Amino acid sequence: MRILENEQSASDLNAPVLVASQFTLMADTRRGRRPSWSAAAPRPVAEPLVEAFSGALRELGATVETGVFGEHMEISLVNDGPVTLLIDV
């Protein structure tokens, strides 16, 4: 996707990519006060998908950093822009 300044992509800028498994969790917040994780893929399904995604990015030449699947991680970032995109595929 070309969503960065001057319609550039991370690939255009040779920018590194962070793949963090926690972002793949599917929380259903439509009912109650607690999210439901029932739609999230179980670890035996999800972990290979995250690894395959990271590998595919690397094969395309991206510099990819990953965390440890399923572990508590603290991630710090700066959102530099007017929007946050949720991409539903």
DSSP file (Angstrom, degrees, kcal/mol; ACC not computed):
  #  RESIDUE AA STRUCTURE BP1 BP2  ACC     N-H-->O    O-->H-N    N-H-->O    O-->H-N    TCO  KAPPA ALPHA  PHI   PSI    X-CA   Y-CA   Z-CA
    1    1 A M              0   0    0      0, 0.0     2,-1.0     0, 0.0     9,-0.3   0.000 360.0 360.0 360.0 139.8    0.0    0.0    0.0
    2    2 A R        +     0   0    0      1,-0.2     7,-0.2     7,-0.1     6,-0.1  -0.802 360.0 131.3 -99.5  92.4    1.2    3.5   -0.8
    3    3 A I        +     0   0    0     -2,-1.0    -1,-0.2     5,-0.6     6,-0.1   0.362  42.7  91.7-124.0   1.0    0.1    5.3    2.4
    4    4 A L  B >> S-A    8   0A   0      4,-2.0     3,-1.4     1,-0.2     4,-0.5  -0.350  92.9 -53.7 -93.1 176.7    3.2    7.2    3.4
    5    5 A E  G >4 S+     0   0    0      1,-0.3     3,-0.8     2,-0.2    -1,-0.2  -0.169 127.7  11.9 -51.4 138.3    4.2   10.8    2.4
    6    6 A N  G 34 S-     0   0    0      1,-0.2    -1,-0.3    -3,-0.1    -2,-0.1   0.782 130.0 -72.3  59.9  30.6    4.2   11.4   -1.4
    7    7 A E  G <4 S+     0   0    0     -3,-1.4     2,-0.3     1,-0.2    -1,-0.2   0.865  91.2 151.2  55.7  42.5    2.4    8.1   -1.9
    8    8 A Q  B <<  -A    4   0A   0     -3,-0.8    -4,-2.0    -4,-0.5    -5,-0.6  -0.721  35.1-142.3-101.6 154.7    5.4    6.0   -1.0
    9    9 A S     >  -     0   0    0     -2,-0.3     4,-1.8    -7,-0.2     6,-0.2  -0.598  32.6-102.5-104.3 170.1    5.4    2.5    0.5
   10   10 A A  H  >>S+     0   0    0     -9,-0.3     5,-2.6     1,-0.2     4,-0.6   0.876 126.3  54.1 -57.7 -36.4    7.8    1.0    3.1
   11   11 A S  H >45S+     0   0    0      1,-0.2     3,-0.9     2,-0.2    -1,-0.2   0.913 104.8  52.4 -64.3 -43.3    9.4   -0.8    0.1
   12   12 A D  H 345S+     0   0    0      1,-0.2    -1,-0.2     2,-0.1    -2,-0.2   0.867 116.7  39.7 -59.6 -36.0    9.9    2.5   -1.7
   13   13 A L  H 3<5S-     0   0    0     -4,-1.8    -1,-0.2     2,-0.1    -2,-0.2   0.455 105.4-126.0 -92.9  -2.4   11.6    3.9    1.3
   14   14 A N  T <<5 +     0   0    0     -3,-0.9    -3,-0.2    -4,-0.6    -4,-0.1   0.877  52.7 167.8  54.8  38.1   13.5    0.7    2.2
   15   15 A A      < -     0   0    0     -5,-2.6    48,-0.3    -6,-0.2    -1,-0.2  -0.578  37.2-110.0 -84.0 143.8   12.0    1.1    5.7
   16   16 A P        -     0   0    0      0, 0.0     2,-0.4     0, 0.0    48,-0.2  -0.307  28.3-138.9 -69.3 159.0   12.1   -1.7    8.2
   17   17 A V  E     -b   64   0B   0     46,-2.8    48,-2.7     2,-0.0     2,-0.6  -0.967   4.0-149.6-123.2 135.3    8.9   -3.6    9.1
   18   18 A L  E     -b   65   0B   0     -2,-0.4     2,-0.6    46,-0.2    48,-0.2  -0.927   9.7-169.1-105.6 122.3    7.9   -4.8   12.5
   19   19 A V  E     +b   66   0B   0     46,-2.7    48,-0.9    -2,-0.6     2,-0.5  -0.949   9.5 178.3-111.2 113.9    5.8   -8.0   12.6
   20   20 A A    >   -     0   0    0     -2,-0.6     3,-1.5    46,-0.2     4,-0.3  -0.970  25.1-147.2-121.0 123.4    4.3   -8.5   16.1
   21   21 A S  G >  S+     0   0    0     -2,-0.5     3,-2.0     1,-0.3     4,-0.2   0.784  92.6  68.8 -62.1 -29.9    2.1  -11.5   16.7
   22   22 A Q  G >  S+     0   0    0      1,-0.3     3,-1.4     2,-0.2    -1,-0.3   0.802  90.4  63.7 -60.9 -27.4    0.0   -9.8   19.3
   23   23 A F  G <  S+     0   0    0     -3,-1.5    -1,-0.3     1,-0.3    -2,-0.2   0.639  92.6  64.7 -71.7 -12.1   -1.5   -7.5   16.6
   24   24 A T  G <  S+     0   0    0     -3,-2.0    17,-0.3    -4,-0.3    -1,-0.3   0.513  74.7 115.8 -89.3  -3.4   -3.0  -10.6   15.0
   25   25 A L    <   -     0   0    0     -3,-1.4     2,-0.8    -4,-0.2    12,-0.0  -0.374  61.0-140.0 -66.4 143.7   -5.4  -11.3   17.9
   26   26 A M        -     0   0    0     11,-0.2     2,-0.5    15,-0.1    13,-0.5  -0.874  20.5-171.4-109.7 100.0   -9.0  -11.0   17.0
   27   27 A A        -     0   0    0     -2,-0.8     2,-0.7    12,-0.1    10,-0.2  -0.806  11.9-154.0 -96.3 127.7  -10.9   -9.4   19.9
   28   28 A D  B     +C   36   0C   0      8,-2.6     8,-2.1    -2,-0.5     3,-0.2  -0.895  21.4 167.6 -99.0 113.6  -14.7   -9.3   19.7
   29   29 A T        +     0   0    0     -2,-0.7    -1,-0.1     6,-0.2    -2,-0.0   0.129  43.1 106.5-112.3  18.5  -15.8   -6.3   21.8
   30   30 A R  S    S+     0   0    0      1,-0.1     2,-0.4     6,-0.1    -1,-0.1   0.790  80.5  38.2 -71.3 -27.0  -19.4   -6.2   20.7
   31   31 A R  S    S-     0   0    0     -3,-0.2     3,-0.3     3,-0.2    -1,-0.1  -0.951 105.8  -9.9-128.7 146.0  -20.9   -7.5   24.0
   32   32 A G  S    S-     0   0    0     -2,-0.4     0, 0.0     1,-0.2     0, 0.0  -0.083  86.7 -70.7  72.6-169.2  -20.0   -7.1   27.6
   33   33 A R  S    S+     0   0    0      2,-0.1    -1,-0.2    -3,-0.0    -4,-0.0   0.417 109.2  66.6-106.1  -1.8  -17.1   -5.4   29.2
   34   34 A R  S    S-     0   0    0     -3,-0.3    -3,-0.2    -6,-0.0     2,-0.1  -0.958  82.9-116.6-122.7 140.0  -14.4   -7.9   28.3
   35   35 A P        -     0   0    0      0, 0.0     2,-0.4     0, 0.0    -6,-0.2  -0.415  23.9-134.7 -70.4 149.2  -13.1   -8.8   24.9
   36   36 A S  B     -C   28   0C   0     -8,-2.1    -8,-2.6    -2,-0.1     3,-0.3  -0.891  14.4-169.4-102.7 135.5  -13.7  -12.3   23.6
   37   37 A W    >   +     0   0    0     -2,-0.4     3,-1.8   -10,-0.2   -11,-0.2   0.189  54.5 113.1-104.5  14.1  -10.7  -14.0   21.9
   38   38 A S  T 3  S+     0   0    0      1,-0.3    -1,-0.2   -10,-0.1   -11,-0.1   0.737  74.1  53.6 -64.4 -22.6  -12.8  -16.9   20.6
   39   39 A A  T 3  S+     0   0    0    -13,-0.5    -1,-0.3    -3,-0.3     2,-0.1   0.550  85.1 107.1 -87.8  -6.6  -12.3  -15.9   16.9
   40   40 A A  S <  S-     0   0    0     -3,-1.8   -15,-0.1   -14,-0.4     3,-0.1  -0.458  79.6-109.5 -71.6 142.4   -8.5  -15.8   17.3
   41   41 A A        -     0   0    0    -17,-0.3    -1,-0.1    -2,-0.1   -15,-0.1  -0.457  36.8-108.1 -68.5 141.7   -6.6  -18.6   15.6
   42   42 A P    >>  -     0   0    0      0, 0.0     4,-2.9     0, 0.0     3,-1.8  -0.331  34.9-101.6 -67.4 156.7   -5.0  -21.1   18.0
   43   43 A R  H 3> S+     0   0    0      1,-0.3     4,-2.4     2,-0.2    -2,-0.1   0.844 119.7  58.5 -49.9 -44.4   -1.2  -21.0   18.3
   44   44 A P  H 34 S+     0   0    0      0, 0.0    -1,-0.3     0, 0.0    -3,-0.0   0.769 117.6  34.5 -62.0 -22.0   -0.6  -24.1   16.0
   45   45 A V  H <> S+     0   0    0     -3,-1.8     4,-1.0     2,-0.1    -2,-0.2   0.859 121.7  44.5 -92.3 -46.4   -2.4  -22.2   13.2
   46   46 A A  H  X S+     0   0    0     -4,-2.9     4,-2.4     1,-0.2     5,-0.2   0.896 104.6  58.8 -71.7 -42.8   -1.4  -18.6   13.9
   47   47 A E  H  X S+     0   0    0     -4,-2.4     4,-2.3     1,-0.2     5,-0.2   0.914 106.6  47.0 -59.8 -46.4    2.3  -19.0   14.6
   48   48 A P  H  > S+     0   0    0      0, 0.0     4,-2.5     0, 0.0    -1,-0.2   0.847 111.2  53.9 -63.3 -30.7    3.2  -20.6   11.2
   49   49 A L  H  X S+     0   0    0     -4,-1.0     4,-2.4     2,-0.2    -2,-0.2   0.917 109.1  46.9 -67.6 -42.3    1.1  -17.9    9.5
   50   50 A V  H  X S+     0   0    0     -4,-2.4     4,-2.5     2,-0.2     5,-0.2   0.918 114.0  48.4 -64.7 -42.4    3.1  -15.1   11.2
   51   51 A E  H  X S+     0   0    0     -4,-2.3     4,-2.5    -5,-0.2    -2,-0.2   0.902 111.9  49.1 -63.8 -41.1    6.4  -16.8   10.3
   52   52 A A  H  X S+     0   0    0     -4,-2.5     4,-2.5     2,-0.2    -2,-0.2   0.904 111.2  49.8 -65.3 -40.9    5.3  -17.3    6.7
   53   53 A F  H  X S+     0   0    0     -4,-2.4     4,-2.1     2,-0.2    -2,-0.2   0.938 112.4  46.7 -62.5 -47.4    4.3  -13.6    6.5
   54   54 A S  H  X S+     0   0    0     -4,-2.5     4,-2.2     1,-0.2    -2,-0.2   0.914 113.3  49.9 -61.1 -42.9    7.6  -12.5    7.9
   55   55 A G  H  X S+     0   0    0     -4,-2.5     4,-2.5     1,-0.2    -1,-0.2   0.889 108.0  52.7 -63.0 -40.3    9.5  -14.8    5.6
   56   56 A A  H  X S+     0   0    0     -4,-2.5     4,-1.2     2,-0.2    -1,-0.2   0.894 109.0  50.0 -64.3 -39.2    7.6  -13.6    2.5
   57   57 A L  H  <>S+     0   0    0     -4,-2.1     5,-2.3     1,-0.2     3,-0.3   0.917 110.7  49.9 -64.0 -42.1    8.5  -10.0    3.4
   58   58 A R  H ><5S+     0   0    0     -4,-2.2     3,-1.9     1,-0.2    -2,-0.2   0.900 106.1  55.5 -62.7 -40.4   12.1  -10.9    3.8
   59   59 A E  H 3<5S+     0   0    0     -4,-2.5    -1,-0.2     1,-0.3    -2,-0.2   0.801 103.6  56.0 -62.7 -27.6   12.0  -12.7    0.4
   60   60 A L  T 3<5S-     0   0    0     -4,-1.2    -1,-0.3    -3,-0.3    -2,-0.2   0.470 128.5-100.5 -81.6  -1.7   10.8   -9.4   -1.1
   61   61 A G  T < 5S+     0   0    0     -3,-1.9    -3,-0.2     1,-0.3    -2,-0.1   0.499  73.2 145.2  99.4   4.6   13.9   -7.7    0.4
   62   62 A A      < -     0   0    0     -5,-2.3     2,-0.7    -6,-0.2    -1,-0.3  -0.462  53.0-124.5 -77.4 147.4   12.4   -6.1    3.4
   63   63 A T        -     0   0    0    -48,-0.3   -46,-2.8    -2,-0.1     2,-0.5  -0.846  38.9-168.8 -85.4 117.6   14.3   -5.8    6.7
   64   64 A V  E     -b   17   0B   0     -2,-0.7     2,-0.4   -48,-0.2   -46,-0.2  -0.938  15.5-168.9-120.3 129.6   11.9   -7.5    9.1
   65   65 A E  E     -b   18   0B   0    -48,-2.7   -46,-2.7    -2,-0.5     2,-0.3  -0.910  12.3-176.2-110.0 143.2   12.0   -7.5   12.9
   66   66 A T  E     -b   19   0B   0     -2,-0.4   -46,-0.2   -48,-0.2     2,-0.1  -0.909  15.7-143.0-132.8 162.0    9.9   -9.8   15.0
   67   67 A G        -     0   0    0    -48,-0.9     2,-0.5    -2,-0.3    -1,-0.1  -0.073  47.2 -70.3 -98.2-152.7    9.2  -10.4   18.6
   68   68 A V    >   -     0   0    0     -2,-0.1     3,-2.1     3,-0.1    -1,-0.0  -0.943  56.5-108.2-108.6 122.8    8.6  -13.8   20.3
   69   69 A F  T 3  S+     0   0    0     -2,-0.5     3,-0.1     1,-0.3   -22,-0.0  -0.215  96.6   0.6 -55.8 128.8    5.3  -15.3   19.4
   70   70 A G  T 3  S+     0   0    0      1,-0.2    -1,-0.3     3,-0.0     2,-0.2   0.434 101.8 122.8  77.5   0.7    2.7  -15.2   22.2
   71   71 A E  S <  S-     0   0    0     -3,-2.1     2,-0.4     1,-0.1    -1,-0.2  -0.579  72.4-100.0 -93.4 157.1    5.0  -13.5   24.7
   72   72 A H        +     0   0    0     -2,-0.2     2,-0.4    -3,-0.1    -1,-0.1  -0.631  50.3 177.7 -72.1 125.1    4.4  -10.2   26.5
   73   73 A M        -     0   0    0     -2,-0.4     2,-0.6    -6,-0.0    -6,-0.0  -0.986  27.7-140.8-133.3 143.4    6.2   -7.5   24.6
   74   74 A E        -     0   0    0     -2,-0.4     2,-0.5     2,-0.0    -2,-0.0  -0.919  24.1-172.8-101.7 122.1    6.5   -3.7   25.0
   75   75 A I        -     0   0    0     -2,-0.6     2,-0.5     2,-0.0    -2,-0.0  -0.961   5.9-163.9-119.5 129.5    6.5   -2.0   21.7
   76   76 A S        +     0   0    0     -2,-0.5     2,-0.3     2,-0.0    -2,-0.0  -0.936  20.0 155.1-113.7 133.5    7.1    1.7   21.4
   77   77 A L        -     0   0    0     -2,-0.5     2,-0.5     2,-0.0    -2,-0.0  -0.971  36.6-131.0-149.6 165.2    6.3    3.7   18.3
   78   78 A V        -     0   0    0     -2,-0.3     2,-0.7     2,-0.0    -2,-0.0  -0.981  17.6-147.1-119.7 117.6    5.4    7.1   17.0
   79   79 A N        -     0   0    0     -2,-0.5     2,-0.8     1,-0.1     5,-0.0  -0.771  15.4-170.6 -82.4 116.9    2.4    7.4   14.7
   80   80 A D        +     0   0    0     -2,-0.7    -1,-0.1     3,-0.0    -2,-0.0  -0.757  50.1  57.6-112.0  83.3    3.3   10.2   12.4
   81   81 A G  S    S-     0   0    0     -2,-0.8    -2,-0.0     1,-0.1   -77,-0.0  -0.940  84.9 -97.5 170.0 169.3    0.1   11.0   10.5
   82   82 A P  S    S+     0   0    0      0, 0.0     2,-0.3     0, 0.0    -1,-0.1   0.518  94.7  47.5 -86.6  -4.4   -3.5   11.9   10.7
   83   83 A V        -     0   0    0      2,-0.0     2,-0.4    -3,-0.0    -3,-0.0  -0.924  56.7-148.7-138.3 158.7   -5.0    8.4   10.5
   84   84 A T        -     0   0    0     -2,-0.3     2,-0.4    -5,-0.0    -5,-0.0  -0.999  25.6-149.4-120.8 130.2   -4.9    4.9   11.7
   85   85 A L        -     0   0    0     -2,-0.4     2,-0.6     2,-0.0    -2,-0.0  -0.852   9.7-161.7-105.4 132.9   -5.9    2.2    9.2
   86   86 A L        -     0   0    0     -2,-0.4     2,-0.7     2,-0.0    -2,-0.0  -0.970  15.3-157.1-106.8 119.5   -7.5   -1.1   10.1
   87   87 A I        -     0   0    0     -2,-0.6     2,-0.7     2,-0.0    -2,-0.0  -0.874   6.0-166.8-105.2 115.4   -7.0   -3.4    7.2
   88   88 A D              0   0    0     -2,-0.7    -2,-0.0     1,-0.1     0, 0.0  -0.893 360.0 360.0-104.6 115.0   -9.6   -6.2    7.0
   89   89 A V              0   0    0     -2,-0.7    -1,-0.1     0, 0.0    -2,-0.0   0.408 360.0 360.0-114.4 360.0   -8.6   -9.0    4.5
